[in-house]
Amino acid sequence: MDRRTEILEAAAKSFSLFGYKATTMDQVAKIANVGKGTIYTFFANKEELFNAIVVGMIEEMRTEAEAAAIEGATFEENAHARLMSILKFRTTHQLYAKLIDEGKEIRTPAVQEVLVDIEKQIVKFIAEKIQKGINRGEVKPCNVEMVAYLLFKSYMALVVDWGKTHGTELDQTEIIDLLSSTIFKSLLI
């Protein structure tokens, strides 16, 4: 493993454990077992290091969402599988979960900006899939970005928020049934 990768892994560990605000370059250097100066040969500052880690995390999320797709499944089945994968990643990935907590509790500006960017990347990913569905004749022509946003926010509301406000979580069948009879019914050809 090269030094840059070791530094990225150490920084991801530090950001995951302590959050963005509490992570220092000294901590990263200690975890990576390198001098602080070595980090600066690869990254100008903590923000640049953090952004490199977030880009990798987004790519990892996209890869997992792609892997969730089922060969030969309908657009709707794959949309559901991919969106559920993204939401699972959001709650189980240690760094992503820490960023969400820090964004809500401490409101660190750099973290809040990154969370907005991650959401934009998710919506872009969903929009790409919708456009492919349109191109294949499975999805009606629509404002792709708006529908992608609507799908993402609908899944977020039902998977993440519903249980917090209603005392019980919805199971996947309930979510699929609801979205099939509403959003997907109007979206699919």
Secondary structure as the mmCIF struct_conf table of DSSP 4:
data_model
#
loop_
_struct_conf.conf_type_id
_struct_conf.id
_struct_conf.beg_label_comp_id
_struct_conf.beg_label_asym_id
_struct_conf.beg_label_seq_id
_struct_conf.end_label_comp_id
_struct_conf.end_label_asym_id
_struct_conf.end_label_seq_id
HELX_RH_AL_P HELX_RH_AL_P1 ARG A 3 ALA A 22
HELX_RH_AL_P HELX_RH_AL_P2 MET A 25 ALA A 32
TURN_TY1_P TURN_TY1_P1 ASN A 33 ASN A 33
BEND BEND1 VAL A 34 VAL A 34
HELX_RH_AL_P HELX_RH_AL_P3 LYS A 36 PHE A 42
BEND BEND2 ALA A 44 ASN A 45
HELX_RH_AL_P HELX_RH_AL_P4 LYS A 46 ALA A 68
TURN_TY1_P TURN_TY1_P2 GLU A 71 GLY A 72
HELX_RH_AL_P HELX_RH_AL_P5 PHE A 75 THR A 92
BEND BEND3 HIS A 93 HIS A 93
HELX_RH_AL_P HELX_RH_AL_P6 GLN A 94 GLU A 105
TURN_TY1_P TURN_TY1_P3 ILE A 106 ILE A 106
HELX_RH_AL_P HELX_RH_AL_P7 PRO A 109 ASN A 135
TURN_TY1_P TURN_TY1_P4 ARG A 136 GLY A 137
BEND BEND4 GLU A 138 GLU A 138
STRN STRN1 VAL A 139 VAL A 139
HELX_RH_AL_P HELX_RH_AL_P8 VAL A 144 MET A 156
HELX_RH_PI_P HELX_RH_PI_P1 ALA A 157 ASP A 161
HELX_RH_AL_P HELX_RH_AL_P9 TRP A 162 HIS A 166
BEND BEND5 GLY A 167 THR A 168
HELX_LH_PP_P HELX_LH_PP_P1 GLU A 169 ASP A 171
HELX_RH_AL_P HELX_RH_AL_P10 GLN A 172 SER A 181
TURN_TY1_P TURN_TY1_P5 THR A 182 THR A 182
HELX_RH_AL_P HELX_RH_AL_P11 ILE A 183 LEU A 187
STRN STRN2 LEU A 188 LEU A 188
#
